[in-house]
Each structure stands twice: as structure tokens, then as C-alpha cells.
Amino acid sequence: MLSRAERLTRRRDFAAVFARKKSWAGPLLVLYVRRYPAEDDEHAETRRFGFSVSKKVGKAHDRNRVKRRLRAICRAHGHGWRRGFDAVVVARTPASGVAYVELDAALRALIDRAGLANP
């Protein structure tokens, strides 16, 4: 499980990320990012993730499985990503029918495209 400090939980936090309108999309996932400026000392060391999986993805157990997998990917690879951003990962409909490895590759590709991976 991601720690509480690494999760977006409030509606206004999600809204702030969506309002920024910076996104990268793939066939399985869409990544929305809100970066903090370097001089923002309060958020310079934060890295928070939120997950959105709509009912289009499937039944509750399918949606929960997708969210569990996304959280596990962020927990496993998050230490290698930069800090100073909030991100919302939105799962598209085909995300429920793919293996963990494919979901992992899709999220890491979006993180790379967004420039959030450490060099």
C-alpha cells in the first residue's frame, strides 16, 4: 500500500491535477500530472498518486484489481521517479483485461514520456 503521504485522497486535489490539463495517454492508461515549481519548498519532496477507474472498466472486482495493480506498480517503481508532482492515473476500458506486466509497462512508459523518471 502506498503511504498516506503518497496518495491523493481529496476531491480538490484530484480537481487541481485535472485543471492543470497536462496529460499523456496510451491505449490502457491516461496520466495527468501537476508539477510543483522548484522553489515551492512545501511540495518539493512530495510525490503523490491518485487512481481513477470508472465503471466502464468493469464490475467492482475488476476495478479494484486494476487499482491494486496500479498502486503496486507505483510502490515498486516510485522510488526511481522524480519528486515534486501530483499524478492521477485514469484506467481505460481495456486495462481490466491485461496482465500485470502490460499494465506495468504502460504506466512506466507514460511516466517516461511525462519526464518524471530519474535519468
Summary of the structure (lengths in Angstrom):
residues: 119
radius of gyration: 13.6
end to end distance: 25.7
largest distance: 43.3
contacts: 339
relative contact order: 0.24
helix: 47%
strand: 23%
